[in-house]
Amino acid sequence: MKIYIPLLYSEKVKRPDRKYFLNNIIGEDFLILLLSFAYSSSHLPLDILGLFFLQIAFWCIYELGYIENDIIGEKFEHRAVLSYNYKCYEYSFRLWQPWVWSIALSFFGILAISKDRGIRNSAGITTFHEYGYDLSWVSQELVLWLIFLLTLRFLFHVYNKINKQSRVWFYSLLQACRYLGFLAVMTTNTVGLMLLVSNIVTRSIQYILYRYLGGKNSSWPMDFPRYFFCLLIYLLLIGSIAANERDLSLIVNPQVFLIAAFCLLRGTKHFYNVFVRFLPVSEDGSSHVTLTKK
Protein backbone atom coordinates (compact mmCIF):
# COMPACT_ATOMS: atom_id res chain seq x y z
CA MET A 1 0.00 0.00 0.00
CA LYS A 2 1.64 3.22 -1.17
CA ILE A 3 -1.29 5.46 -0.25
CA TYR A 4 -3.06 5.23 3.06
CA ILE A 5 -6.77 4.42 2.87
CA PRO A 6 -8.52 4.44 6.23
CA LEU A 7 -9.22 0.96 7.62
CA LEU A 8 -7.94 -0.90 4.55
CA TYR A 9 -5.16 -2.47 6.62
CA SER A 10 -7.60 -3.56 9.33
CA GLU A 11 -9.99 -4.96 6.73
CA LYS A 12 -7.48 -6.76 4.52
CA VAL A 13 -4.58 -7.61 6.83
CA LYS A 14 -5.41 -7.52 10.52
CA ARG A 15 -8.87 -9.06 10.29
CA PRO A 16 -9.18 -10.54 6.78
CA ASP A 17 -12.37 -12.23 5.60
CA ARG A 18 -14.38 -10.92 8.56
CA LYS A 19 -15.91 -7.79 7.02
CA TYR A 20 -14.34 -5.98 9.93
CA PHE A 21 -15.55 -2.52 9.00
CA LEU A 22 -19.22 -3.48 8.72
CA ASN A 23 -19.38 -6.15 11.43
CA ASN A 24 -17.14 -4.67 14.11
CA ILE A 25 -16.51 -0.98 13.59
CA ILE A 26 -20.01 -0.08 12.40
CA GLY A 27 -22.12 -3.01 13.57
CA GLU A 28 -20.55 -3.09 17.01
CA ASP A 29 -18.48 -0.11 18.14
CA PHE A 30 -20.48 2.58 16.35
CA LEU A 31 -23.78 1.19 17.60
CA ILE A 32 -22.43 0.99 21.16
CA LEU A 33 -21.31 4.62 20.97
CA LEU A 34 -24.63 5.61 19.45
CA LEU A 35 -26.60 3.86 22.20
CA SER A 36 -24.39 5.58 24.77
CA PHE A 37 -24.41 9.14 23.42
CA ALA A 38 -27.69 9.48 21.49
CA TYR A 39 -29.91 10.10 24.51
CA SER A 40 -27.82 13.13 25.47
CA SER A 41 -28.13 14.65 22.00
CA SER A 42 -30.24 17.65 21.16
CA HIS A 43 -29.48 17.45 17.41
CA LEU A 44 -29.37 13.71 16.73
CA PRO A 45 -28.69 13.64 12.94
CA LEU A 46 -25.69 15.96 13.20
CA ASP A 47 -24.39 14.17 16.30
CA ILE A 48 -24.59 10.83 14.48
CA LEU A 49 -22.62 12.31 11.57
CA GLY A 50 -20.09 13.89 13.90
CA LEU A 51 -19.69 10.68 15.91
CA PHE A 52 -19.11 8.73 12.69
CA PHE A 53 -16.37 11.14 11.55
CA LEU A 54 -14.73 11.04 14.98
CA GLN A 55 -14.81 7.26 15.08
CA ILE A 56 -13.09 6.94 11.69
CA ALA A 57 -10.56 9.58 12.84
CA PHE A 58 -9.95 7.46 15.94
CA TRP A 59 -9.43 4.32 13.87
CA CYS A 60 -6.92 6.00 11.59
CA ILE A 61 -4.63 6.32 14.63
CA TYR A 62 -5.62 3.01 16.21
CA GLU A 63 -4.76 1.33 12.92
CA LEU A 64 -1.22 2.72 13.15
CA GLY A 65 -0.91 0.62 16.31
CA TYR A 66 -2.02 -2.45 14.35
CA ILE A 67 0.62 -1.82 11.69
CA GLU A 68 3.34 -1.28 14.29
CA ASN A 69 2.21 -4.42 16.13
CA ASP A 70 2.68 -6.57 13.01
CA ILE A 71 6.07 -5.02 12.21
CA ILE A 72 7.38 -5.65 15.73
CA GLY A 73 5.87 -9.14 15.78
CA GLU A 74 7.59 -10.08 12.51
CA LYS A 75 10.90 -8.69 13.74
CA PHE A 76 11.09 -9.98 17.31
CA GLU A 77 8.54 -12.78 17.87
CA HIS A 78 9.42 -16.39 17.11
CA ARG A 79 5.80 -17.29 16.48
CA ALA A 80 4.31 -14.05 15.30
CA VAL A 81 0.64 -14.27 14.37
CA LEU A 82 0.43 -12.56 10.98
CA SER A 83 -2.38 -12.93 8.48
CA TYR A 84 -1.86 -14.51 5.08
CA ASN A 85 -2.37 -11.06 3.51
CA TYR A 86 0.44 -9.42 5.46
CA LYS A 87 2.95 -9.45 2.60
CA CYS A 88 0.37 -8.72 -0.10
CA TYR A 89 -0.79 -5.50 1.59
CA GLU A 90 2.46 -4.57 3.30
CA TYR A 91 2.40 -0.83 3.86
CA SER A 92 4.83 1.55 2.13
CA PHE A 93 3.09 4.87 2.78
CA ARG A 94 4.44 7.61 5.00
CA LEU A 95 3.20 7.32 8.56
CA TRP A 96 2.06 10.95 8.57
CA GLN A 97 -0.69 10.12 6.06
CA PRO A 98 -3.06 8.56 8.67
CA TRP A 99 -2.63 11.71 10.77
CA VAL A 100 -3.71 13.91 7.86
CA TRP A 101 -6.85 11.81 7.42
CA SER A 102 -7.49 11.77 11.17
CA ILE A 103 -7.10 15.54 11.63
CA ALA A 104 -9.36 16.31 8.65
CA LEU A 105 -12.06 13.88 9.82
CA SER A 106 -11.72 15.18 13.38
CA PHE A 107 -12.33 18.75 12.22
CA PHE A 108 -15.53 17.81 10.40
CA GLY A 109 -16.63 15.66 13.32
CA ILE A 110 -16.13 18.45 15.86
CA LEU A 111 -17.84 20.90 13.51
CA ALA A 112 -20.89 18.61 13.23
CA ILE A 113 -21.34 18.22 17.00
CA SER A 114 -20.83 21.95 17.63
CA LYS A 115 -24.12 23.02 15.99
CA ASP A 116 -25.77 23.97 19.28
CA ARG A 117 -22.91 26.31 20.14
CA GLY A 118 -23.95 28.86 17.54
CA ILE A 119 -25.91 31.84 18.91
CA ARG A 120 -28.22 33.63 16.54
CA ASN A 121 -29.55 37.17 16.80
CA SER A 122 -33.25 38.14 16.67
CA ALA A 123 -33.22 38.04 12.86
CA GLY A 124 -31.96 34.45 12.90
CA ILE A 125 -28.58 35.41 11.43
CA THR A 126 -25.33 34.44 13.10
CA THR A 127 -23.20 37.53 13.56
CA PHE A 128 -19.45 37.66 12.89
CA HIS A 129 -18.66 37.97 16.59
CA GLU A 130 -20.91 35.08 17.52
CA TYR A 131 -19.58 32.94 14.68
CA GLY A 132 -16.06 33.67 15.83
CA TYR A 133 -17.00 32.45 19.30
CA ASP A 134 -18.27 29.23 17.75
CA LEU A 135 -15.02 28.72 15.85
CA SER A 136 -13.13 29.31 19.07
CA TRP A 137 -15.10 26.53 20.74
CA VAL A 138 -14.46 24.21 17.77
CA SER A 139 -10.72 24.89 17.94
CA GLN A 140 -10.63 24.20 21.69
CA GLU A 141 -12.49 20.92 21.30
CA LEU A 142 -10.27 19.95 18.37
CA VAL A 143 -7.16 20.52 20.48
CA LEU A 144 -8.60 18.34 23.26
CA TRP A 145 -9.45 15.61 20.78
CA LEU A 146 -5.98 15.71 19.20
CA ILE A 147 -4.38 15.48 22.64
CA PHE A 148 -6.48 12.37 23.20
CA LEU A 149 -5.34 10.89 19.85
CA LEU A 150 -1.70 11.56 20.74
CA THR A 151 -2.25 9.82 24.08
CA LEU A 152 -3.84 6.89 22.27
CA ARG A 153 -0.87 6.62 19.92
CA PHE A 154 1.57 6.74 22.85
CA LEU A 155 -0.28 4.02 24.78
CA PHE A 156 -0.45 1.73 21.73
CA HIS A 157 3.27 2.30 21.09
CA VAL A 158 4.09 1.28 24.67
CA TYR A 159 1.74 -1.70 24.34
CA ASN A 160 3.62 -2.87 21.23
CA LYS A 161 7.03 -2.43 22.84
CA ILE A 162 6.47 -4.40 26.06
CA ASN A 163 6.30 -8.17 26.52
CA LYS A 164 3.04 -10.03 26.04
CA GLN A 165 2.19 -10.71 29.68
CA SER A 166 2.56 -7.02 30.53
CA ARG A 167 0.31 -6.07 27.62
CA VAL A 168 -2.71 -7.17 29.67
CA TRP A 169 -2.71 -3.92 31.62
CA PHE A 170 -2.17 -1.64 28.64
CA TYR A 171 -4.87 -3.44 26.68
CA SER A 172 -7.40 -2.24 29.24
CA LEU A 173 -6.17 1.31 28.75
CA LEU A 174 -6.52 0.97 24.98
CA GLN A 175 -10.09 -0.28 25.41
CA ALA A 176 -10.79 2.68 27.68
CA CYS A 177 -9.58 4.94 24.86
CA ARG A 178 -11.72 3.02 22.37
CA TYR A 179 -14.93 3.76 24.23
CA LEU A 180 -14.36 6.49 26.82
CA GLY A 181 -12.10 8.63 24.64
CA PHE A 182 -15.11 10.24 22.98
CA LEU A 183 -15.93 11.88 26.30
CA ALA A 184 -13.17 14.35 25.44
CA VAL A 185 -15.62 16.14 23.15
CA MET A 186 -19.03 14.62 23.92
CA THR A 187 -21.10 13.90 27.01
CA THR A 188 -23.42 11.07 27.93
CA ASN A 189 -25.72 10.08 30.76
CA THR A 190 -25.19 7.48 33.48
CA VAL A 191 -27.01 4.79 31.51
CA GLY A 192 -24.79 5.30 28.47
CA LEU A 193 -21.61 5.62 30.51
CA MET A 194 -22.17 2.24 32.18
CA LEU A 195 -22.52 0.61 28.76
CA LEU A 196 -19.10 1.95 27.78
CA VAL A 197 -17.57 0.74 31.06
CA SER A 198 -19.19 -2.69 30.69
CA ASN A 199 -17.62 -3.14 27.25
CA ILE A 200 -14.19 -2.17 28.56
CA VAL A 201 -14.42 -4.66 31.43
CA THR A 202 -15.75 -7.49 29.24
CA ARG A 203 -13.12 -7.02 26.53
CA SER A 204 -10.40 -6.86 29.17
CA ILE A 205 -11.56 -10.14 30.73
CA GLN A 206 -11.50 -11.84 27.34
CA TYR A 207 -8.00 -10.54 26.62
CA ILE A 208 -6.73 -11.67 30.03
CA LEU A 209 -7.99 -15.17 29.23
CA TYR A 210 -6.27 -14.99 25.86
CA ARG A 211 -2.90 -14.01 27.32
CA TYR A 212 -2.94 -16.35 30.29
CA LEU A 213 -3.97 -19.26 28.09
CA GLY A 214 -0.85 -18.76 26.01
CA GLY A 215 -1.82 -16.21 23.39
CA LYS A 216 -2.14 -18.64 20.51
CA ASN A 217 -4.93 -18.87 17.97
CA SER A 218 -5.93 -22.27 19.31
CA SER A 219 -6.31 -20.89 22.83
CA TRP A 220 -8.25 -17.75 21.98
CA PRO A 221 -11.52 -18.11 23.88
CA MET A 222 -13.77 -17.70 20.86
CA ASP A 223 -16.62 -19.35 22.77
CA PHE A 224 -16.37 -16.75 25.53
CA PRO A 225 -19.95 -15.37 25.80
CA ARG A 226 -18.87 -11.74 25.63
CA TYR A 227 -22.27 -10.18 25.10
CA PHE A 228 -23.79 -12.25 27.88
CA PHE A 229 -21.17 -11.01 30.33
CA CYS A 230 -21.36 -7.49 28.95
CA LEU A 231 -25.10 -7.34 29.60
CA LEU A 232 -24.69 -9.00 33.00
CA ILE A 233 -21.99 -6.54 34.09
CA TYR A 234 -24.01 -3.65 32.66
CA LEU A 235 -27.16 -4.58 34.56
CA LEU A 236 -25.17 -5.06 37.76
CA LEU A 237 -23.58 -1.61 37.41
CA ILE A 238 -26.70 0.31 36.44
CA GLY A 239 -28.76 -1.63 38.99
CA SER A 240 -26.31 -0.77 41.76
CA ILE A 241 -26.43 2.92 40.84
CA ALA A 242 -30.23 2.84 40.65
CA ALA A 243 -30.41 1.26 44.11
CA ASN A 244 -27.96 3.75 45.57
CA GLU A 245 -29.75 6.73 44.03
CA ARG A 246 -33.19 5.31 44.81
CA ASP A 247 -34.02 6.01 41.18
CA LEU A 248 -35.80 3.16 39.40
CA SER A 249 -35.91 5.19 36.17
CA LEU A 250 -32.20 4.55 35.71
CA ILE A 251 -32.87 0.90 34.97
CA VAL A 252 -36.46 1.04 33.65
CA ASN A 253 -36.25 3.29 30.59
CA PRO A 254 -36.14 2.95 26.79
CA GLN A 255 -32.36 3.41 26.59
CA VAL A 256 -31.72 0.41 28.85
CA PHE A 257 -34.22 -1.68 26.87
CA LEU A 258 -32.49 -0.76 23.60
CA ILE A 259 -29.08 -1.64 25.06
CA ALA A 260 -30.40 -4.99 26.31
CA ALA A 261 -31.98 -5.67 22.90
CA PHE A 262 -28.70 -4.84 21.15
CA CYS A 263 -26.76 -7.26 23.37
CA LEU A 264 -29.36 -10.00 22.89
CA LEU A 265 -29.47 -9.60 19.11
CA ARG A 266 -25.76 -9.16 18.64
CA GLY A 267 -24.89 -12.04 20.97
CA THR A 268 -27.71 -14.50 20.22
CA LYS A 269 -25.29 -17.44 20.05
CA HIS A 270 -23.61 -16.32 23.27
CA PHE A 271 -26.88 -16.36 25.21
CA TYR A 272 -27.94 -19.67 23.65
CA ASN A 273 -24.64 -21.33 24.60
CA VAL A 274 -24.98 -20.10 28.18
CA PHE A 275 -28.61 -21.08 28.73
CA VAL A 276 -28.41 -24.43 26.93
CA ARG A 277 -25.85 -25.54 29.54
CA PHE A 278 -28.10 -24.75 32.49
CA LEU A 279 -28.55 -28.23 33.96
CA PRO A 280 -29.24 -29.66 37.40
CA VAL A 281 -26.05 -30.95 38.98
CA SER A 282 -27.60 -34.42 39.07
CA GLU A 283 -27.73 -34.45 35.24
CA ASP A 284 -24.31 -32.92 34.65
CA GLY A 285 -21.87 -35.72 33.93
CA SER A 286 -18.88 -33.44 34.47
CA SER A 287 -19.81 -33.19 38.16
CA HIS A 288 -19.41 -36.89 38.90
CA VAL A 289 -16.72 -37.76 41.42
CA THR A 290 -13.82 -39.77 40.09
CA LEU A 291 -11.79 -41.81 42.58
CA THR A 292 -8.11 -42.30 41.82
CA LYS A 293 -5.67 -44.74 43.33
CA LYS A 294 -2.37 -43.59 44.75
C-alpha atoms as one frame of an Amber mdcrd trajectory, in Angstrom:
protein
   0.000   0.000   0.000   1.637   3.217  -1.171  -1.287   5.463  -0.253  -3.062
   5.235   3.061  -6.766   4.419   2.866  -8.523   4.438   6.231  -9.218   0.956
   7.623  -7.945  -0.898   4.553  -5.161  -2.474   6.622  -7.601  -3.564   9.325
  -9.992  -4.964   6.726  -7.476  -6.765   4.516  -4.578  -7.608   6.831  -5.409
  -7.518  10.524  -8.875  -9.060  10.286  -9.176 -10.539   6.777 -12.375 -12.233
   5.598 -14.376 -10.920   8.562 -15.913  -7.791   7.020 -14.339  -5.985   9.930
 -15.552  -2.521   8.999 -19.221  -3.485   8.721 -19.383  -6.148  11.432 -17.141
  -4.674  14.112 -16.513  -0.980  13.589 -20.015  -0.075  12.395 -22.121  -3.014
  13.566 -20.548  -3.094  17.006 -18.476  -0.107  18.139 -20.479   2.576  16.354
 -23.784   1.187  17.604 -22.426   0.993  21.164 -21.307   4.615  20.971 -24.633
   5.613  19.449 -26.596   3.864  22.196 -24.394   5.579  24.771 -24.414   9.140
  23.423 -27.688   9.478  21.487 -29.908  10.098  24.510 -27.818  13.130  25.473
 -28.126  14.645  22.000 -30.239  17.655  21.162 -29.477  17.448  17.414 -29.375
  13.713  16.734 -28.691  13.637  12.939 -25.692  15.960  13.204 -24.392  14.169
  16.304 -24.587  10.829  14.483 -22.624  12.306  11.570 -20.087  13.891  13.905
 -19.694  10.675  15.910 -19.106   8.728  12.694 -16.373  11.141  11.551 -14.727
  11.038  14.979 -14.809   7.261  15.079 -13.088   6.938  11.695 -10.558   9.580
  12.838  -9.947   7.458  15.941  -9.434   4.316  13.872  -6.918   5.999  11.587
  -4.627   6.320  14.626  -5.621   3.013  16.215  -4.756   1.334  12.922  -1.218
   2.716  13.152  -0.914   0.624  16.306  -2.025  -2.451  14.345   0.624  -1.819
  11.694   3.336  -1.279  14.288   2.214  -4.424  16.131   2.679  -6.571  13.011
   6.069  -5.025  12.211   7.381  -5.648  15.732   5.872  -9.141  15.781   7.586
 -10.081  12.512  10.902  -8.694  13.737  11.091  -9.983  17.310   8.541 -12.777
  17.873   9.423 -16.395  17.112   5.799 -17.288  16.484   4.313 -14.050  15.298
   0.638 -14.267  14.373   0.427 -12.564  10.983  -2.379 -12.933   8.475  -1.859
 -14.506   5.080  -2.372 -11.060   3.513   0.443  -9.424   5.458   2.955  -9.445
   2.600   0.367  -8.717  -0.099  -0.786  -5.501   1.587   2.462  -4.566   3.300
   2.403  -0.830   3.855   4.830   1.551   2.128   3.091   4.870   2.780   4.435
   7.610   5.000   3.198   7.324   8.561   2.058  10.950   8.571  -0.688  10.120
   6.065  -3.061   8.563   8.665  -2.630  11.709  10.775  -3.713  13.906   7.864
  -6.849  11.814   7.424  -7.487  11.774  11.166  -7.096  15.540  11.632  -9.360
  16.311   8.651 -12.056  13.882   9.822 -11.719  15.181  13.384 -12.334  18.752
  12.225 -15.526  17.809  10.396 -16.626  15.659  13.324 -16.133  18.453  15.857
 -17.845  20.899  13.505 -20.885  18.608  13.228 -21.338  18.219  16.996 -20.831
  21.947  17.632 -24.121  23.019  15.986 -25.772  23.972  19.278 -22.912  26.308
  20.144 -23.954  28.859  17.541 -25.913  31.839  18.908 -28.221  33.633  16.537
 -29.553  37.171  16.799 -33.246  38.143  16.674 -33.223  38.038  12.862 -31.963
  34.454  12.898 -28.583  35.407  11.429 -25.330  34.437  13.097 -23.199  37.533
  13.558 -19.451  37.659  12.891 -18.662  37.971  16.594 -20.910  35.076  17.521
 -19.584  32.936  14.682 -16.058  33.667  15.826 -16.998  32.448  19.304 -18.268
  29.232  17.752 -15.019  28.720  15.845 -13.129  29.311  19.068 -15.104  26.527
  20.740 -14.456  24.213  17.770 -10.722  24.886  17.939 -10.628  24.197  21.690
 -12.487  20.917  21.296 -10.273  19.949  18.366  -7.158  20.519  20.484  -8.599
  18.339  23.264  -9.449  15.613  20.776  -5.982  15.710  19.196  -4.378  15.477
  22.641  -6.481  12.366  23.204  -5.339  10.888  19.853  -1.701  11.560  20.742
  -2.254   9.824  24.076  -3.843   6.889  22.274  -0.871   6.616  19.922   1.573
   6.738  22.847  -0.285   4.020  24.775  -0.448   1.733  21.726   3.267   2.304
  21.089   4.093   1.284  24.674   1.744  -1.704  24.339   3.616  -2.874  21.228
   7.030  -2.429  22.838   6.472  -4.398  26.056   6.299  -8.169  26.522   3.036
 -10.033  26.039   2.185 -10.707  29.678   2.557  -7.016  30.527   0.307  -6.068
  27.624  -2.707  -7.171  29.665  -2.711  -3.919  31.621  -2.167  -1.641  28.642
  -4.865  -3.439  26.684  -7.405  -2.242  29.242  -6.168   1.314  28.747  -6.524
   0.968  24.975 -10.092  -0.276  25.412 -10.793   2.679  27.677  -9.582   4.942
  24.859 -11.717   3.016  22.372 -14.932   3.763  24.235 -14.358   6.488  26.825
 -12.101   8.635  24.637 -15.114  10.244  22.977 -15.934  11.878  26.304 -13.175
  14.353  25.438 -15.621  16.143  23.145 -19.034  14.624  23.920 -21.096  13.902
  27.012 -23.415  11.065  27.932 -25.718  10.084  30.764 -25.194   7.484  33.481
 -27.013   4.786  31.512 -24.787   5.300  28.472 -21.605   5.616  30.512 -22.173
   2.241  32.184 -22.523   0.608  28.758 -19.096   1.946  27.784 -17.566   0.738
  31.056 -19.187  -2.693  30.690 -17.625  -3.136  27.245 -14.190  -2.172  28.557
 -14.423  -4.661  31.432 -15.749  -7.485  29.239 -13.123  -7.022  26.531 -10.396
  -6.859  29.171 -11.558 -10.140  30.734 -11.497 -11.836  27.340  -7.996 -10.542
  26.619  -6.726 -11.674  30.029  -7.992 -15.175  29.229  -6.270 -14.986  25.865
  -2.898 -14.014  27.323  -2.939 -16.353  30.290  -3.972 -19.257  28.094  -0.853
 -18.757  26.013  -1.821 -16.205  23.394  -2.145 -18.636  20.513  -4.933 -18.868
  17.973  -5.929 -22.270  19.310  -6.310 -20.894  22.829  -8.246 -17.754  21.981
 -11.521 -18.108  23.876 -13.771 -17.702  20.863 -16.619 -19.355  22.769 -16.373
 -16.750  25.528 -19.949 -15.375  25.797 -18.868 -11.741  25.626 -22.274 -10.184
  25.098 -23.789 -12.252  27.882 -21.171 -11.010  30.326 -21.360  -7.489  28.951
 -25.104  -7.338  29.603 -24.690  -9.000  33.000 -21.992  -6.535  34.090 -24.011
  -3.648  32.657 -27.161  -4.580  34.564 -25.170  -5.055  37.763 -23.580  -1.609
  37.406 -26.696   0.311  36.443 -28.761  -1.635  38.990 -26.307  -0.766  41.762
 -26.431   2.916  40.837 -30.230   2.845  40.650 -30.415   1.255  44.111 -27.962
   3.747  45.570 -29.746   6.732  44.029 -33.186   5.312  44.815 -34.021   6.011
  41.182 -35.803   3.162  39.398 -35.912   5.187  36.173 -32.197   4.548  35.708
 -32.872   0.896  34.971 -36.456   1.045  33.655 -36.245   3.290  30.595 -36.141
   2.953  26.786 -32.363   3.412  26.589 -31.721   0.408  28.849 -34.222  -1.680
  26.874 -32.485  -0.765  23.601 -29.082  -1.640  25.060 -30.396  -4.993  26.312
 -31.979  -5.675  22.903 -28.700  -4.842  21.154 -26.758  -7.263  23.373 -29.364
 -10.004  22.893 -29.473  -9.602  19.111 -25.757  -9.162  18.637 -24.889 -12.044
  20.967 -27.708 -14.497  20.220 -25.290 -17.442  20.054 -23.611 -16.316  23.268
 -26.882 -16.361  25.208 -27.943 -19.668  23.648 -24.641 -21.328  24.601 -24.985
 -20.101  28.177 -28.605 -21.075  28.732 -28.415 -24.431  26.929 -25.854 -25.540
  29.535 -28.098 -24.751  32.489 -28.545 -28.234  33.962 -29.240 -29.655  37.400
 -26.053 -30.946  38.982 -27.600 -34.424  39.066 -27.728 -34.447  35.241 -24.310
 -32.922  34.651 -21.868 -35.723  33.934 -18.877 -33.443  34.474 -19.809 -33.187
  38.159 -19.413 -36.895  38.898 -16.723 -37.761  41.416 -13.821 -39.767  40.088
 -11.793 -41.808  42.578  -8.114 -42.299  41.818  -5.669 -44.741  43.327  -2.374
 -43.591  44.746
